[in-house]
Amino acid sequence: MMNYFLFIIIVTIIFIIYIELTVGGILFRPNSLGHTSMNIQSLLYFMIHPLTDKLLWNIRSLDMNYPFVVIVFSLLYYLKIFITK
């Protein structure tokens, strides 16, 4: 059985890829020279922003809400462990 920490890392990587493909310009942004570069600060802010903004808890934006995604996948992880025991 996969440990929880590895599971959350995989969920986070998939979330980052999903957000970059659907929203775009979160992790990879043009810098001041016009070249595309990684902006980790922007990504981290996007991931924690739902903790400070109620608008992001709207039913239509839950797929872009990292805390919600982590909660749902954590529940699925623990329910799977509970069911298999």
N, C-alpha and C positions, 0 to 999 in steps of 0.2 A: 504494500500500500504506500502511495506517495505521501510524504510528510506535508504538513500544512504549509510550511514556509515555502517550499518549492512550488506547491500548488498556487499560492498567492503570487509568486513571481511570474509564473506562466500566465495567470489571469491578467496581471498587470501588463505584460508584454503584448498580449492579444488586445487588451483595451487600448494601448498606445497605438498599435497598428490600425485598429478600427477607427479611432478618433482621427488619425492622420489621413485615412482614406475618405472618411465621410465629411469631416469638418475642414480639414486641411489647414496648413499654416500654423499649427500649434507647436510642434517640435522642430520642424524644418521651416525656417523663415529666411527671407532675404536680409542680409546684414547691411551696414552703412555703405559698403562697397558694391552692393548689388549682387553679391554671391550668396547662394543658399548655404546656410550653416545651421547647426543644431543649437536650439535655444532651450536648454533644460529648465531654466527659470520659468519660462512661459508654460512649459508642460506641467511643472509642479504646481504653479498657480492655478492652471486649469483643473488639475486633479483635486485640489483642496477648496476651490471656489464654492462648490455646493454647500460647504459647511458654513458659509457666511451669507448665502443668497437663497432665499426661499423660492425664487422663481425657477431655479434649476431642479426643484422637486416636483415639477409639473409632470403629468403622466407622459406627455410627448417628448420630454427631454431626459427621461430616466436612463436611456441607453448611453447618454453622455455624462452620467453622474457616477464618478468613480466610487465614492463611498457606498452608493446604492449597489453597484456592481459587486463590490467586495462583500457586502452583507449577503446578497443573494447567493453568490458562489460559495461563501463560507457556510451558509445554511445547507446548501446542496452537498458540500463536502462532508459536513457532520451528519447529515441525514443518511448519506451513503454508508458512512462508517457504522452508524447505528443500525441500519438495516442489515448489513453484512455480518454483524456479530450475533 
